[in-house]
């Protein structure tokens, strides 16, 4: 299981980090305006993926982890839905003459949706190595495309077209590979489809929670504040890779071994591992920041607010990781409405509290607002999980206290060095 978590974490790092690999080449290829459009195309496509696929990956993960044949039938079902909705969106966008970057964002999202469905089915079969290799080859293919585009001076629309082609190729290959297990299991699609659709607001709300702070900052304080906050946020975001490993690996094991999972107290064991690894990553991140401040100057900005913002945001992401342990229980019991409702309320609370703290504290208020919002989010999801299963024995006092003490020690040590 540890190997799988590691592979899933690295797979997430490849997906999220590939944009950082493309960045220096694209800024040389495009004007600032076209680079902005490219960034918007990627952001919008990420938002559209669960909408186009009707969040079918959640259904495949939930049902396919228990029954491989059901998972395959759902892969077939949701892939047809994704292709159909994607085509409707694409031709609808062309008919009303939307911007070219937005049209290609829809096309890329459609291909990514099918690829996500196929990769989710791979996850249910516990093939973490295959999952990792597919992501590696896809990232390398896209990097090769960017280098080729730079050499031959591609236009934005041409690059986005070939980006779609690369993702569509991988989606087609991975999907076709799964058809060697072709089965015709008889299942009732209606409740499963309802389950996945109800979870769509959950994904959108989480997108709001992770992005609204920067939008609010830009509106209230301007673009420079967004840049400062984004710099601190991206440094702390290293922990999200560990969180991604948890969200990808643990649900499958829990669903397949639910009673044994609780009887053996696996939750608390993994919370402990997660806490210690989070502290280790915190030390690494802080040391790199101090070294960069004193010797390298790569970041280019080291205001007094940077270190406390990094610490606060890192704490927020740690709490988000704890949220996933409780959310697994709601996911197992198919409480899609509860998950979506809780996340939606937390997203609204996040917007309100962030506005207040930015007004009171300036740019650092965005970090404080995020922390308060994630404390509320964790408390809410824990309350809902205990309502449906009061035998859950996840302990938070010791791990959170340990992490908070370690965070304080690391912060003050770094503060005294700077």
Backbone torsions as a table, in degrees:
resi	resn	phi	psi	omega
1	UNK	NA	-39.1	179.0
2	UNK	-61.8	-39.1	178.0
3	UNK	-62.0	-43.2	-179.7
4	UNK	-63.5	-43.7	179.1
5	UNK	-59.9	-42.4	179.4
6	UNK	-62.5	-45.1	-179.3
7	UNK	-65.1	-40.5	178.0
8	UNK	-66.2	-37.3	178.5
9	UNK	-64.5	-43.6	178.4
10	UNK	-67.3	-34.3	176.9
11	UNK	-62.9	-42.1	176.7
12	UNK	-64.5	-40.2	178.3
13	UNK	-61.0	-38.7	179.1
14	UNK	-65.5	-45.7	-179.3
15	UNK	-63.5	-47.2	-177.3
16	UNK	-77.2	-33.0	-177.1
17	UNK	-82.3	-15.1	-178.5
18	UNK	-61.5	-33.4	178.4
19	UNK	-61.7	-35.7	178.1
20	UNK	-67.2	-32.0	176.5
21	UNK	-69.2	-36.8	-177.5
22	UNK	-74.4	-29.0	-168.4
23	UNK	-51.8	-52.6	-176.1
24	UNK	-64.9	-29.9	-179.5
25	UNK	-77.5	-38.6	-178.4
26	UNK	-70.3	-34.0	178.3
27	UNK	-67.3	-26.3	175.3
28	UNK	-80.3	-28.4	-178.0
29	UNK	-80.6	-43.0	-172.4
30	UNK	-108.1	159.6	167.8
31	UNK	-71.5	165.6	179.6
32	UNK	-58.1	-36.3	-179.2
33	UNK	-66.6	-44.9	-179.9
34	UNK	-70.6	-33.4	176.1
35	UNK	-64.0	-38.4	176.0
36	UNK	-61.8	-40.8	178.7
37	UNK	-66.0	-38.9	177.2
38	UNK	-61.3	-44.5	178.9
39	UNK	-60.6	-42.5	178.4
40	UNK	-62.8	-39.1	-179.9
41	UNK	-61.5	-42.1	-179.7
42	UNK	-68.6	-43.4	-179.6
43	UNK	-63.1	-46.7	-179.0
44	UNK	-65.7	-38.4	179.3
45	UNK	-63.1	-38.4	177.8
46	UNK	-63.4	-36.0	178.5
47	UNK	-70.7	-34.8	-174.6
48	UNK	-79.5	-22.1	-174.0
49	UNK	-52.9	-54.4	-179.2
50	UNK	-67.7	-25.7	179.2
51	UNK	-71.2	-46.1	-179.2
52	UNK	-64.5	-38.3	-179.1
53	UNK	-90.1	5.5	-176.1
54	UNK	52.1	34.2	178.5
55	UNK	56.4	34.2	-177.3
56	UNK	-62.3	-23.5	179.4
57	UNK	-61.3	-34.9	178.2
58	UNK	-64.7	-41.5	179.3
59	UNK	-66.6	-41.9	179.5
60	UNK	-63.8	-43.2	-179.8
61	UNK	-63.9	-44.9	-177.0
62	UNK	-68.2	-48.8	-174.6
63	UNK	-86.8	-36.6	-177.9
64	UNK	-69.6	-25.2	178.1
65	UNK	-67.4	-26.8	178.8
66	UNK	-91.8	-34.2	-176.2
67	UNK	-142.3	113.7	-176.3
68	UNK	-61.6	-40.5	-178.7
69	UNK	-65.2	-40.3	176.3
70	UNK	-63.0	-41.6	178.6
71	UNK	-59.9	-41.0	179.3
72	UNK	-65.8	-43.4	180.0
73	UNK	-61.6	-38.8	177.8
74	UNK	-68.1	-35.9	175.3
75	UNK	-59.8	-46.2	178.5
76	UNK	-62.7	-45.0	-176.9
77	UNK	-64.5	-51.3	-176.5
78	UNK	-74.0	-26.7	175.4
79	UNK	-64.8	-42.2	176.7
80	UNK	-63.0	-40.1	178.1
81	UNK	-63.3	-45.6	-178.2
82	UNK	-61.9	-43.5	179.2
83	UNK	-64.5	-42.6	-178.8
84	UNK	-64.6	-51.4	-179.7
85	UNK	-63.9	-40.3	178.6
86	UNK	-59.2	-43.9	178.7
87	UNK	-65.7	-40.7	178.5
88	UNK	-62.8	-45.5	178.3
89	UNK	-62.1	-43.2	-175.9
90	UNK	-64.3	-51.3	-178.3
91	UNK	-71.4	-29.3	174.7
92	UNK	-65.8	-41.1	178.3
93	UNK	-65.0	-39.0	178.1
94	UNK	-68.1	-37.3	-177.2
95	UNK	-64.9	-34.8	-179.6
96	UNK	-98.1	9.7	172.9
97	UNK	57.4	51.2	173.5
98	UNK	-70.4	167.0	178.5
99	UNK	-56.9	147.7	-176.5
100	UNK	-59.3	-41.8	-178.4
101	UNK	-62.2	-33.2	179.9
102	UNK	-74.0	-36.4	177.0
103	UNK	-62.3	-44.8	179.7
104	UNK	-72.2	-27.1	174.7
105	UNK	-61.6	-40.2	177.5
106	UNK	-64.8	-43.5	-179.7
107	UNK	-63.2	-46.2	179.3
108	UNK	-63.4	-41.7	178.7
109	UNK	-61.4	-38.2	179.6
110	UNK	-64.0	-45.4	178.8
111	UNK	-66.8	-41.6	178.4
112	UNK	-63.8	-34.5	179.7
113	UNK	-63.1	-45.2	178.8
114	UNK	-65.4	-41.5	178.5
115	UNK	-63.4	-40.8	178.3
116	UNK	-62.1	-42.0	178.5
117	UNK	-60.3	-45.7	-178.8
118	UNK	-66.6	-40.6	179.6
119	UNK	-68.7	-32.1	177.0
120	UNK	-65.6	-38.8	176.1
121	UNK	-64.0	-37.3	174.9
122	UNK	-60.5	-41.2	178.2
123	UNK	-61.1	-39.8	-178.8
124	UNK	-65.1	-22.1	177.8
125	UNK	-90.7	5.0	177.6
126	UNK	59.8	38.5	178.3
127	UNK	-102.5	69.3	-175.7
128	UNK	-65.9	-34.9	-179.8
129	UNK	-65.1	-44.6	177.6
130	UNK	-62.3	-43.0	178.1
131	UNK	-57.7	-44.6	179.9
132	UNK	-63.5	-45.3	-177.3
133	UNK	-65.0	-39.4	178.5
134	UNK	-61.0	-44.0	179.4
135	UNK	-65.9	-37.4	177.3
136	UNK	-60.8	-51.5	-176.8
137	UNK	-65.6	-36.2	177.5
138	UNK	-64.7	-45.5	179.8
139	UNK	-62.7	-41.2	178.8
140	UNK	-65.2	-38.7	178.7
141	UNK	-64.5	-42.6	179.6
142	UNK	-69.0	-36.8	176.4
143	UNK	-64.3	-42.6	176.5
144	UNK	-60.4	-38.4	177.8
145	UNK	-62.8	-44.2	-179.9
146	UNK	-62.9	-42.8	178.9
147	UNK	-64.1	-41.3	177.6
148	UNK	-64.3	-41.8	179.6
149	UNK	-63.6	-37.7	178.9
150	UNK	-66.4	-40.6	-178.4
151	UNK	-66.1	-36.8	-175.5
152	UNK	-107.3	13.5	171.3
153	UNK	55.8	56.8	179.2
154	UNK	-66.4	151.3	168.7
155	UNK	-79.7	165.9	178.9
156	UNK	-59.7	-46.4	-177.3
157	UNK	-63.8	-36.7	-179.9
158	UNK	-69.1	-40.9	177.7
159	UNK	-62.9	-44.0	179.7
160	UNK	-65.2	-35.7	177.6
161	UNK	-61.5	-48.4	-179.5
162	UNK	-70.7	-30.0	173.3
163	UNK	-59.4	-46.8	176.5
164	UNK	-59.2	-43.8	-177.7
165	UNK	-61.4	-43.3	-179.9
166	UNK	-62.4	-48.3	-179.3
167	UNK	-64.7	-41.1	179.1
168	UNK	-62.2	-38.5	178.2
169	UNK	-61.5	-48.6	179.7
170	UNK	-64.3	-40.5	178.6
171	UNK	-60.5	-44.4	-179.4
172	UNK	-64.8	-42.6	-178.4
173	UNK	-66.4	-48.4	-178.6
174	UNK	-64.3	-41.0	178.8
175	UNK	-63.7	-45.7	-179.9
176	UNK	-63.2	-35.7	180.0
177	UNK	-62.2	-34.3	-179.9
178	UNK	-72.2	-20.0	-177.5
179	UNK	-74.4	-4.5	173.2
180	UNK	-71.2	-12.9	175.6
181	UNK	-103.8	28.8	-170.9
182	UNK	-57.8	128.4	177.2
183	UNK	-140.3	162.2	178.7
184	UNK	-123.2	64.4	179.1
185	UNK	-70.2	139.3	178.4
186	UNK	-89.1	117.0	179.6
187	UNK	-137.4	158.9	176.7
188	UNK	-92.0	106.7	-174.8
189	UNK	-73.9	-26.0	-170.8
190	UNK	-58.2	-54.1	-179.0
191	UNK	-66.1	-32.2	179.4
192	UNK	-69.6	-41.8	178.1
193	UNK	-64.0	-40.3	178.2
194	UNK	-62.5	-42.4	179.1
195	UNK	-58.7	-46.8	-177.0
196	UNK	-69.9	-39.1	-178.9
197	UNK	-66.6	-40.4	-179.3
198	UNK	-62.3	-26.7	-179.2
199	UNK	-81.2	-9.5	-179.9
200	UNK	-59.5	-47.2	177.0
201	UNK	-58.1	-29.3	177.3
202	UNK	-61.7	-46.0	179.3
203	UNK	-64.5	-42.1	179.4
204	UNK	-65.2	-40.7	179.6
205	UNK	-64.5	-39.5	177.4
206	UNK	-66.0	-35.5	175.8
207	UNK	-62.6	-39.9	177.4
208	UNK	-63.5	-43.2	-178.4
209	UNK	-63.9	-34.2	-177.2
210	UNK	-87.9	-12.5	-173.8
211	UNK	-122.2	-24.6	-172.2
212	UNK	-63.7	-30.4	-177.8
213	UNK	-59.6	-39.5	179.7
214	UNK	-71.9	-34.8	176.8
215	UNK	-66.2	-41.7	178.7
216	UNK	-65.7	-41.3	177.9
217	UNK	-59.2	-44.4	-179.1
218	UNK	-62.5	-39.6	-179.1
219	UNK	-69.2	-39.7	-173.4
220	UNK	-89.3	-37.7	-172.3
221	UNK	-121.9	-12.0	177.8
222	UNK	102.2	171.8	-172.6
223	UNK	-66.3	-33.9	-178.2
224	UNK	-61.9	-40.8	178.1
225	UNK	-64.5	-36.3	177.0
226	UNK	-62.3	-42.3	179.2
227	UNK	-62.2	-42.7	179.7
228	UNK	-64.2	-47.3	-178.4
229	UNK	-64.8	-42.2	-178.8
230	UNK	-63.0	-35.9	178.2
231	UNK	-61.9	-48.4	178.6
232	UNK	-65.4	-40.7	-178.4
233	UNK	-63.0	-43.5	-178.1
234	UNK	-67.3	-31.6	176.5
235	UNK	-66.8	-45.8	-179.5
236	UNK	-70.9	-19.8	-174.0
237	UNK	-67.4	-9.2	177.7
238	UNK	-54.1	-36.5	-177.9
239	UNK	-64.8	-23.6	-178.2
240	UNK	-63.9	-23.6	178.2
241	UNK	-65.9	-40.3	176.6
242	UNK	-67.2	-41.7	176.9
243	UNK	-58.4	-40.0	-178.6
244	UNK	-65.0	-36.8	176.1
245	UNK	-62.1	-39.0	178.0
246	UNK	-64.3	-48.3	-175.5
247	UNK	-67.3	-26.2	-177.9
248	UNK	-88.8	-36.7	-173.1
249	UNK	-92.1	-43.8	-171.4
250	UNK	-66.4	-41.8	-177.1
251	UNK	-55.7	-40.8	-178.9
252	UNK	-61.3	-46.4	-179.8
253	UNK	-65.9	-39.3	-178.7
254	UNK	-65.6	-44.3	-178.6
255	UNK	-62.9	-39.4	-177.1
256	UNK	-76.2	-24.9	-175.1
257	UNK	-134.5	51.6	-169.1
258	UNK	-59.0	-52.8	-176.8
259	UNK	-67.0	-42.1	178.7
260	UNK	-66.0	-34.6	179.0
261	UNK	-57.4	-46.1	-179.8
262	UNK	-74.1	-40.2	-177.2
263	UNK	-62.7	-36.5	-178.4
264	UNK	-87.0	-4.0	178.9
265	UNK	64.0	38.1	-177.1
266	UNK	-63.6	-31.0	179.9
267	UNK	-55.7	-53.7	-176.8
268	UNK	-65.9	-32.9	177.0
269	UNK	-64.3	-44.4	-178.4
270	UNK	-75.2	-30.9	174.0
271	UNK	-62.2	-40.0	178.3
272	UNK	-64.4	-47.4	177.2
273	UNK	-58.0	-44.4	-178.2
274	UNK	-61.6	-41.9	-179.4
275	UNK	-64.9	-46.1	-178.9
276	UNK	-66.1	-41.1	178.2
277	UNK	-66.7	-36.3	177.4
278	UNK	-63.4	-40.4	178.6
279	UNK	-66.2	-42.1	178.6
280	UNK	-61.3	-45.4	177.5
281	UNK	-62.9	-37.4	178.6
282	UNK	-60.7	-43.8	178.9
283	UNK	-61.9	-44.0	-179.9
284	UNK	-62.5	-48.7	-178.6
285	UNK	-61.0	-44.8	-178.9
286	UNK	-65.6	-41.6	178.7
287	UNK	-62.7	-41.8	179.0
288	UNK	-63.7	-38.4	178.4
289	UNK	-64.6	-44.1	-179.8
290	UNK	-64.5	-42.5	178.9
291	UNK	-63.8	-41.5	179.6
292	UNK	-65.2	-39.8	179.1
293	UNK	-62.4	-41.5	-173.7
294	UNK	-86.9	-27.2	-171.2
295	UNK	-127.0	-36.3	-167.8
296	UNK	-105.7	-41.4	178.8
297	UNK	68.2	29.3	-178.0
298	UNK	-68.3	-41.9	-177.2
299	UNK	-64.9	-39.3	176.3
300	UNK	86.0	-12.0	178.5
301	UNK	-140.4	129.8	-176.4
302	UNK	-141.0	49.7	-179.9
303	UNK	-63.1	164.5	-178.6
304	UNK	-59.8	-25.5	-177.7
305	UNK	-81.0	-12.9	-173.0
306	UNK	-64.2	-54.0	-175.7
307	UNK	-61.9	-47.2	177.3
308	UNK	-63.6	-34.4	178.2
309	UNK	-65.9	-42.1	177.8
310	UNK	-59.4	-44.5	-179.1
311	UNK	-64.1	-44.7	-177.8
312	UNK	-66.6	-44.6	-179.9
313	UNK	-65.8	-39.8	178.7
314	UNK	-61.3	-41.4	176.7
315	UNK	-61.7	-40.9	179.4
316	UNK	-60.9	-44.4	-179.2
317	UNK	-68.0	-33.3	175.2
318	UNK	-61.7	-44.2	178.5
319	UNK	-64.5	-34.8	176.6
320	UNK	-62.7	-37.3	176.7
321	UNK	-62.6	-39.1	177.3
322	UNK	-66.5	-33.4	177.6
323	UNK	-55.2	-40.3	-175.2
324	UNK	-62.2	-31.6	-179.4
325	UNK	-64.7	-39.8	177.9
326	UNK	-76.9	-36.7	-179.5
327	UNK	-62.6	-29.1	178.6
328	UNK	-57.2	-36.5	-179.3
329	UNK	-68.7	-41.6	176.8
330	UNK	-65.1	-38.0	178.1
331	UNK	-64.5	-42.9	179.8
332	UNK	-61.4	-41.3	-178.4
333	UNK	-86.4	9.6	175.1
334	UNK	59.9	37.8	179.2
335	UNK	-88.1	61.3	-176.5
336	UNK	-62.8	-39.9	-179.3
337	UNK	-63.1	-42.6	-179.3
338	UNK	-64.2	-44.7	-179.9
339	UNK	-61.0	-48.6	-177.9
340	UNK	-65.5	-42.9	-179.2
341	UNK	-63.4	-45.1	-178.9
342	UNK	-63.1	-43.2	-179.7
343	UNK	-68.1	-38.2	179.3
344	UNK	-63.2	-45.0	179.0
345	UNK	-64.1	-41.2	179.0
346	UNK	-63.6	-37.0	179.1
347	UNK	-65.3	-42.7	177.5
348	UNK	-64.3	-43.1	178.2
349	UNK	-61.3	-39.9	179.2
350	UNK	-60.1	-44.2	180.0
351	UNK	-61.6	-49.1	-177.1
352	UNK	-63.6	-47.9	-175.3
353	UNK	-69.2	-33.1	178.7
354	UNK	-67.5	-42.3	177.1
355	UNK	-58.6	-44.7	-178.7
356	UNK	-62.8	-47.5	-176.3
357	UNK	-70.8	-33.1	175.7
358	UNK	-65.6	-39.9	178.4
359	UNK	-62.5	-38.5	-177.6
360	UNK	-82.1	-40.7	-168.4
361	UNK	-117.2	-5.5	-177.7
362	UNK	80.9	-147.9	-173.2
363	UNK	-61.5	-36.0	179.5
364	UNK	-66.9	-19.7	177.2
365	UNK	-64.2	-28.2	177.4
366	UNK	-64.3	-39.3	177.8
367	UNK	-67.9	-43.1	178.9
368	UNK	-63.4	-43.1	178.4
369	UNK	-60.4	-40.7	177.7
370	UNK	-62.2	-43.0	179.4
371	UNK	-62.5	-47.6	179.9
372	UNK	-61.5	-40.9	-179.3
373	UNK	-64.1	-40.6	-179.3
374	UNK	-73.6	-29.2	172.6
375	UNK	-62.7	-45.3	178.3
376	UNK	-63.3	-41.9	-178.5
377	UNK	-61.7	-47.1	179.3
378	UNK	-62.8	-44.7	-179.8
379	UNK	-63.0	-39.8	-178.2
380	UNK	-67.4	-45.4	-177.3
381	UNK	-70.8	-32.1	175.9
382	UNK	-65.2	-43.3	179.2
383	UNK	-59.6	-45.1	-178.4
384	UNK	-68.2	-37.2	179.9
385	UNK	-65.8	-42.2	179.7
386	UNK	-67.8	-25.7	177.3
387	UNK	-67.5	-35.1	-177.8
388	UNK	-92.7	-18.2	177.2
389	UNK	-152.5	94.2	-175.7
390	UNK	-78.8	5.0	177.1
391	UNK	-92.8	0.2	178.5
392	UNK	-62.3	130.2	-174.4
393	UNK	-119.1	35.1	179.2
394	UNK	-74.8	122.0	179.4
395	UNK	-96.6	132.6	-178.3
396	UNK	-111.4	-24.2	-172.8
397	UNK	-59.9	-51.3	-176.6
398	UNK	-66.5	-50.5	-178.5
399	UNK	-64.3	-41.3	-179.3
400	UNK	-67.3	-40.6	178.2
401	UNK	-63.7	-44.3	178.6
402	UNK	-59.8	-45.3	-179.1
403	UNK	-65.7	-43.2	-178.7
404	UNK	-62.3	-41.2	178.5
405	UNK	-65.1	-44.8	179.4
406	UNK	-62.6	-41.2	179.1
407	UNK	-61.4	-42.6	179.5
408	UNK	-63.2	-43.5	-179.1
409	UNK	-64.6	-46.2	-179.3
410	UNK	-64.6	-42.1	-178.9
411	UNK	-62.1	-49.6	-177.5
412	UNK	-68.3	-32.6	175.7
413	UNK	-63.6	-46.3	179.1
414	UNK	-66.3	-40.0	-179.0
415	UNK	-61.3	-38.8	-178.2
416	UNK	-76.4	-21.1	178.6
417	UNK	-81.8	-36.9	-176.2
418	UNK	-68.8	NA	NA
